[in-house]
Amino acid sequence: MKGPYPEIQGGGSLILAWQVRNKKVLVIGGGEVAAGRIVNVLNADAKVIVVSPRSGLNDEVAYRVDQKQIEHVDRKFEPSDLDGVDMVLAAVDDPEASTQIYKLCQEKRIAANIADVPPECDFYFGSVHRDGPLQIMVSTNGNGPKLANIVRRQIASSLPNNIGAAIQRVGLLRRKLRKIAPGNEEGPKRMQWMSKVCEQWSLDDLCEMTEEDMEGLLGFYRPGSVPSLDSLRLGDGEGAFDGPFLI
């Protein structure tokens, strides 16, 4: 008999959005796998340091070095390279060296990913779909990276083309709302009202929403109502207000 709460399914990973902005990420190796890792962490605004002989850099990694998108140390890895870094991504074709790197990272309590060696990974890279602020990751927990890629493409193909733009507009509206109702006590009401907007407006409406529309819509926050986009533009309904939330 099933209980009233979700059943526990062990063997998974805790999937998180790891904020690495301005963190130092050390990439060991300069081949194709390293190139993919570098793109992932650069997209997250990390400061990337690549340790690899210049002769070991593929064209993409060499390009990013030349464009000064990443810092390059032109030699093989040395233990001192771990000093001051926040994350390590190892992508070298040497199992013994990879294991040694992982052990050093464990000693220094640095989160590490050793490419193609799941037991020596504190975290995995999944297959990611990106559309502006929207990111969707599919992970097979190291069992089948290619299959994760196939599942990710299927999910992406089912999404509306304008979902990323709609999310950007909603994000801007949320930031404006926090400015006019900044108090912590307003938190539950802000969340409830934003939920109403997302549920009652279509993705097309959200994409079309101008900053002028946002200013008008925010006038309906205090009474807790959400007009349609058409009625908002026609000036129907009561939303404008005086007092502390005046825009």
C-alpha positions, 0 to 999 in steps of 0.5 A, spaced: 500 500 500 502 506 497 503 512 503 500 519 502 507 522 501 512 521 495 516 514 495 523 515 495 527 512 489 534 512 491 540 512 486 539 519 483 543 525 483 541 532 487 540 536 481 542 544 482 543 550 479 550 551 481 552 559 481 559 559 479 559 567 477 566 569 478 568 563 481 575 560 479 574 553 475 580 549 473 580 545 466 585 540 466 586 538 458 585 542 452 581 537 447 574 536 445 571 534 452 575 540 455 572 545 450 565 542 451 566 543 459 569 550 458 563 553 454 558 550 460 562 554 465 563 560 461 556 561 460 555 561 467 560 567 468 566 563 471 573 565 471 576 559 467 583 557 467 586 551 462 592 547 464 595 544 458 601 544 453 599 549 447 600 543 443 594 539 446 589 544 445 584 543 439 582 549 435 576 551 439 580 551 446 586 555 442 581 560 439 578 561 446 585 562 449 587 567 443 580 571 444 582 572 452 576 568 454 580 564 458 587 564 462 592 559 459 597 555 463 602 552 457 604 546 461 602 539 464 598 539 470 602 540 477 598 540 484 600 547 485 595 549 480 589 547 485 591 553 490 585 558 490 580 554 485 573 553 486 572 547 481 576 542 477 574 539 471 579 534 468 579 531 461 585 528 460 587 521 456 591 518 462 586 514 467 592 514 472 593 522 472 586 523 472 585 519 479 591 522 482 588 529 480 581 527 483 585 524 490 588 531 490 581 535 489 578 530 495 584 532 500 583 540 498 575 539 498 575 541 491 569 539 487 571 535 481 569 532 475 573 527 472 571 526 464 568 519 463 569 516 470 563 517 474 566 514 480 571 520 480 565 525 479 562 529 485 557 532 480 555 530 472 554 534 466 547 533 463 545 535 456 542 542 457 537 545 453 538 553 453 533 558 451 535 565 454 534 565 461 531 558 460 535 552 462 533 544 462 538 539 464 537 532 463 541 527 466 542 519 466 547 519 472 552 517 468 549 511 465 548 514 458 550 521 456 548 519 448 541 517 451 540 524 455 542 528 449 536 524 445 531 525 451 533 533 451 532 534 444 525 531 444 523 535 450 526 541 446 522 540 440 515 540 444 517 547 447 513 553 444 518 557 440 517 563 444 518 560 451 525 564 452 522 571 451 516 570 455 520 568 461 525 574 460 519 579 460 516 575 466 523 576 470 523 584 468 516 584 471 518 581 477 524 586 478 519 591 477 514 588 482 519 588 488 521 595 487 514 597 488 513 592 494 519 590 497 518 588 504 519 581 506 511 581 508 509 582 501 513 576 499 507 571 499 502 576 496 508 577 490 508 570 489 501 569 488 500 575 484 505 573 479 502 566 479 496 569 477 499 573 471 503 567 468 497 562 469 492 567 466 496 570 460 498 566 454 505 566 452 504 570 446 501 575 451 507 575 455 512 576 449 508 582 447 508 585 454 511 592 453 514 596 459 508 601 459 504 594 459 508 592 465 507 599 469 499 599 468 499 591 470 502 593 476 497 598 478 493 591 479 497 588 484 494 591 490 487 589 489 490 582 487 487 582 480 490 580 473 486 583 467 487 581 460 492 584 456 487 587 451 483 590 457 489 593 460 490 596 454 483 599 453 484 601 460 478 597 462 477 595 470 480 598 476 487 597 478 490 604 478 492 606 486 495 611 490 499 611 496 506 607 497 505 603 491 504 609 486 508 608 480 
